[in-house]
Amino acid sequence: MQATIKWVDGMMFVGETGSGHAIVMDGPPDHGGRNMGIRPLELLLLGVGSCSSIDVVQILQKGRNNVTDCVTEVTAERVDAIPSVFSKIHLHFIVSGKDLKAAAVERAVKLSAEKYCSASIMLGKAVDITHDFEVIEV
């Protein structure tokens, strides 16, 4: 994998992945930015949340569960020091489906957290990462 980050101006950068996708990142005004893009640590949370969400949906689909939606709410706490690293990250999965069993969702979340989600497992070596879920019947 590879990526390139190009400085635009102020604290704005454009990141482009090796697969050709780009994203604008910017800092807040009090750090010289113009609030025109996502913050780098927000991007990190999106990465861990989407990595795990992909796992959960794929595991449920492979188990022939009728999944109709998956929303993952990611919350994080940072230490009050420099560097202001994450101390806790929590992923809350809201999974909807027809005749979807809580045990199947629990298994998918656990497999993602412990075996498949590279981002979560890697960050979990330095940050307390927790997971929970709810099932919505449609």
Rosetta blueprint (number, residue, H / E / L):
1 M L
2 Q L
3 A E
4 T E
5 I E
6 K E
7 W E
8 V E
9 D E
10 G L
11 M L
12 M E
13 F E
14 V E
15 G E
16 E E
17 T E
18 G L
19 S L
20 G L
21 H L
22 A E
23 I E
24 V E
25 M E
26 D L
27 G L
28 P L
29 P H
30 D H
31 H H
32 G L
33 G L
34 R L
35 N L
36 M L
37 G L
38 I E
39 R L
40 P H
41 L H
42 E H
43 L H
44 L H
45 L H
46 L H
47 G H
48 V H
49 G H
50 S H
51 C H
52 S H
53 S H
54 I H
55 D H
56 V H
57 V H
58 Q H
59 I H
60 L H
61 Q H
62 K H
63 G L
64 R L
65 N L
66 N E
67 V E
68 T E
69 D E
70 C E
71 V E
72 T E
73 E E
74 V E
75 T E
76 A E
77 E E
78 R E
79 V L
80 D L
81 A L
82 I L
83 P L
84 S L
85 V L
86 F E
87 S E
88 K E
89 I E
90 H E
91 L E
92 H E
93 F E
94 I E
95 V E
96 S E
97 G E
98 K E
99 D L
100 L L
101 K L
102 A H
103 A H
104 A H
105 V H
106 E H
107 R H
108 A H
109 V H
110 K H
111 L H
112 S H
113 A H
114 E H
115 K H
116 Y H
117 C L
118 S H
119 A H
120 S H
121 I H
122 M H
123 L H
124 G L
125 K L
126 A L
127 V L
128 D E
129 I E
130 T E
131 H E
132 D E
133 F E
134 E E
135 V E
136 I E
137 E E
138 V L
